[in-house]
Amino acid sequence: MPSVLGHTQTASYTKKLFTLLALIGLPLISACSYNTIQQSSTPLNTQSASDETDSSNSKIKELLNAEFILQREGPNKAFEPFYELAQQSGDTALIKRLTYIAVVSQNDLNIERSANLWLSEAPTAEAAYALKLQVLIKGNRTEEVATLLTNAIRYKVSLRFLPAYLEDNVRDNDQVSTIEAAIAELPPESKNNQYVQLSHAHILLLSGEYEAAIETAERLLIRVNSEKTEALYLILAFSQKNLGQIDNAVKTLQAAAQRFPQNSRILVPLMDFLVDNNQTKSAVDTFQQANLETPEKLQVGINLMRTLLEYEKPQLAINIANNLPKEQLGLSDQVEFLRAIALAQLGKNSQAINVMQKVGEPYAQMRPTK
């Protein structure tokens, strides 16, 4: 990582250093010119400019030295020199650089220290709250999570990072429990925050409390001036489906598809729910009408093929395979494997075997023997 980091990030940063050198050099040139004319009358000013120059040059040397350590020895070794410089200067750009180095180092203590320094200089920095949040949650520091969220709300910082982090870590029960406990500790006015409510709805879904999740999600959807995210629609739809309300779930996702057109996160479950609700033609039409980029079109199509085969609709699965983009970006084995299953479901075993003979690993291990 050190060499990559140095290669990708240092160019623009070095340019800023040279800009800084130039900016510092300008007053020196002006001072020298002025002092040549009025040398006898301003000895104190000359000395002051000289001291300021020495101090600036010293700081530049320290900064360049920290950069060299970063490139030669990596982010862990470079963190302390950068931290001292950022702390002394209070410069937000340098603190952001420090935070980046901390993140690359994957050291939670460094990340927290840099986030704290950033927040001390810029208490409305959303990214700093997001970084500190992940450290606190991973450390199961419930009270501190609640305090951090409360402070962010006080400074009118968006908490959109909270549901985003929860979504990325739904399989980590400890982290989900920490978030749930932190939300429970928030004061009533903070609990009413739309992103806290969204996170709470997601936790209710994960906990199997589908009716409460539906109530919370529907309340957010009708709430004025709240962000209607795709996650909100998904939480509502999956809660409805898990309660057997498949018609309502389909309607929810169709409404989401209108708000977020060509969004694969919405289209995939929508097509799955349509097939499950015996609306197979609508599912196929939805796929064919989706104007997606090639990678997404392939992934969505492959998922629809799997769903159609699960519900024993092999001919429709083959039709989807035939309409996938020609450029299959390394996914052709998956497509042909599913085509072979469809052919087998249609009773065309010899054709299925011929198709399977052409696929590579790991699907080749599933080839039937003649």
N, C-alpha and C positions, 0 to 999 in steps of 0.2 A: 503493500500500500504506500509506503513513503515515496517511492519514485513516481508512482502514478499521481499521487496527490501533488507532489511538487511540479510535475509536468503539466497537469491540467489547471492548477489554480495559481501558480506563481507568476505566470506571464503578465496578467492584468494587474496583479498586485505589485509586481516589480515596476510596472509602468507608473503606478501611483507613487511609488517611492521616488522615481526620477522626477515626477511632477512636483513632489514635495521638495526635492532638492532644488529644482528650478525656482519654486516659489520662495524658498528661503534665500536663495542666491540673489533675487531681485532687490530686496531691501539692503543687502550687503553692498551691492554695487552702488545703489543710490547713496547709502551712508558714506561710502568711501569718496564718492564724487563731492558730496556736500562737505565732508570733513577736510578735503584738500583745499577748499576755498576758505572755510572758517575754522581751521584747525586750532588757532590760538584762542578762539572765543568759546569753544564747546568741548573741552577735554572730558568732562563728565559724561556727556552724551556718547562720545566715541567709546569710552570705556564700557558703558552700558551696552552698546551695540555689540561690542566684542564679546562680552560675557554671554549675551543672548545667543550669539553665533556659536560659541563653544558648546553651550548647552544643547542647542539644536543638533549640532554635528554629533554630539555624544549619543543623543537619542536615536539618530539615524544609524549610527554604528551598532547600537544595541539591537535595533530592529533588523538590520541586515544579518547580524550574527544569529538572531533567532530563526530567520529564514534559512540560513545555512544549516543550522542544527536540524530543522524540519526536513530538509532535503537529504541530509547525510544520515541522520539517526532516527528519523520517523517522528510521528505525532506525540507519542508518549514522552520522549525526551524534550521535545520542543514546547510542551504545554507550559511548564513553569516559567521559562523566559518570556513567553508571550503573555502569560497571566500577569506577571509583574509589570510589563509595559502597558498592558491594557488597563490595569488597576491604577497605575500612576497617571495615565493620560486621560482616562475617562472617555476616550474617543469611541463612539458607537461603532464605527467601521472596523476599528481594530478589535473591539469586543466580539463583533460578528465573526471576524477571522478566527479569533480564539475559540469561539463556540464551534465553528466548523472543524477545527483541529481536534477539539474534545470529542465530537461525534465520530470522526474518523478513527480516533483512538479506541472507541468502544469502551471507554472507561466511565462508568456511571458517576463516580465521584467528580471527575473532571467536568462531565456534562452538567452536573448540578452546580458546581462552583461557577462555571462560565454563565449558566443561566441566571444564577443569583446576581452576578456582577452586571449582566445585561439589564436585569429588572431594576437594579439600583440606579442605573442611569436612564433607563427608558421603561417606566412601569406600565406602559401600554403595549409592549412588544409581544404580540400574540405568539410568535414562534418560540420565545423564551418560556412562556407559560407551558406550551405544548411539550417542550423538551424536559422541563422540570417535572411535569406531570408523569411522564413515563417512568422517570427514576423513582418517584415517590410511590407509584402504584406497584412497580416491580419489587420495591422494598416493603410492601404491605404497610405503608405509613398512612393509615386511614385519616387521622386527624389533620395531618399536614396536607393531604389531598383536598380535604374540605376547606381548609384555610386558603389554599392556593386558588381554588375555584371562587371562593367568596371575594378574595382580593381582585381577581380578574373581573368579576361582575361589578365591583365597586369602581374600577377604572374604566368600565364600559367596554371591556375587551370581549370579542366574540368567543364563545365557548365551543365553536364548531369542532375544535380539535378533540373534545371529549367523546362524542359519539363516533368520530372517525377512529380514535384509538381503541375504543371498545369493539368496533366492528373488526378491526385487525387482530383482535386477541380473544375472540369469542370462545375459542377452544381451551383457553387457559382459565380454569375454574378459580384459581387463587386470585388472579387479577380481576376477573369479573366480580368476585365476592368483595374485593377491596373497593371497587368502584361503587357497588351497591351499598356498602356500609358507609362510604363517604357521602353519597347522596342522602342517605338517611340522617346524617349529622348536619346537613346544611340547614340554615334558618329558612323559615317558610317562604320569604320573598325570593331567596336564591333557588329554592326548589321549583319555583314557577318559571324559571328561565327556560326558554324553548328547547335549548340543547340538553339541558338537564332532564327535561321531560322526555325528549326523544331517547336519551340513553336509558331512562327508566322504563320506557315502553319496550325497548329492545331486551332489557333484562327480564321483564315480565314474560316476553315471548320465550326467551331461553329457559325460563323457570316453569313453563307450561301454564302460566296464568293468562290464557288467551283472551278471556272476556275483559280482564283489566287492561291488557295490551290494546285491544280494540278500542275500548273507551278512551284511553289516553291518546292513541293515534288519531281517532276521529276528532277529539277535542282540539288537537293541534292543527288538523286540516281546516277547521272552520275558524281558527283563531286569526284575527286580523294582524297583519304585519309580522307574521312568522314565516320562516323559510320552509317551503314545501319541498323537502328533499326526496330523492329517489328512495333513500333508506326508510323514510316515513311510510311511503306507499308499500314497500316490501314488507315491513313489519306488520302493517294492517292486513295485507293480502295473505301472508302466511298464517297469521293468527286466525283469520276467517276460514282458510282451508283446513286448518287443524281442528276447527270446530265443526267441520262438515259443510260449511257455507261456501261451497265451490262457486256457485253463481255470483255471489257477492265478491269473492276473491278475483274472479275473472273481470268483473266490472271495475274493481279497484285498479287492476293492472292495465286495463284498457284506458282508464282515465290517466294513469301514469304515463302510458305510451304517448298520449296526446300532449302531455306536458313535457315529456322528455323523448321526442321522436328519435328513432334510430339509436336507441340506447340498449346495448346488449344485456345489461344487468336487468332491465325490465322485460325485454323480449323473450329471453330464455325461459323464465318461470311462466310468463304469459302463454307461450306455446305449450309448455308442459301442462298447465292447468286446462287449456282448451282441449288437448287430447284426452286428459283425464275426465273431462266433462262431455265426452262424445261430440266434440266440435272439431273433429280432425281436419275438415276442409278449411275451417277458419284458421287453424294453426298453420297449415301449409300456405294459405294465402298470405298470412302475416309474414312468414319467412320470405316468400317470393317478392313481396312488396317492400321489404326492408332494404334500404339503400345503405349498406354497410361496406366498410373497407374490406379488402380481401381477407386479412387475418381474422377479423371478427366474423365475417360471413362464413368462413370455414368452421370456426369453433361453434357458432350458433347452429350451423347446418349439421355438424356431427352430433351435437347434443340432441337435436330434433330427431335424427335418425335413430339414436339409442332409445328415445322415448317411444317412437313409432314401433320399434321392434319389441319393446317391453309390452306394448298393447297389441302385439301381433298384427301390425299393419305393414307387412314386408314390401308390398308393391310401392306404397307411398315412400317408404325409406329408400328404395332404389331410385324413384323419381327425384328425390332430394339429392341423392348422390350424383345423378346425371346433370343436375343443375348447379352444382357447386363450381366455383371458379376453376379454370383450367390449371392455373398456377397454384399448387397445393402446399407449397412452403414446408415440405417435409412431413405433411400429414396424410399423404396418399395411402400409406399402410393402414392407418386407422379407418379411412374411408373404405378401402377395399375389404378390410376385415369385416366391417359392418355390412358391406354388400354381400359378402359370402354368407353371412348369417341370414340375411334376407332371402337369398336364393335357396338356402336350406329350408327355411320356413315355407317357401313356395313349393317344396318338394323337388327342386332342381339340384339334386345332390352332386351330380357330375360337374355341373357348372360351378357350384360352390367350391368343390375341390380344386378345380382349375384356377379359380381366383385366389384361393388360399395358398396355392403353390408359388404364387408370385410375391407374396408379402414377406417383409423382412422381420427381424427380431423386434420385440418379443413375441409378436403374433405368430411367427413361424413355428414356435413350440406347440401351438394349438392346431397345427395342420392335421387334418384327418388322414388316415392311411387308406389307400385304395383296396 
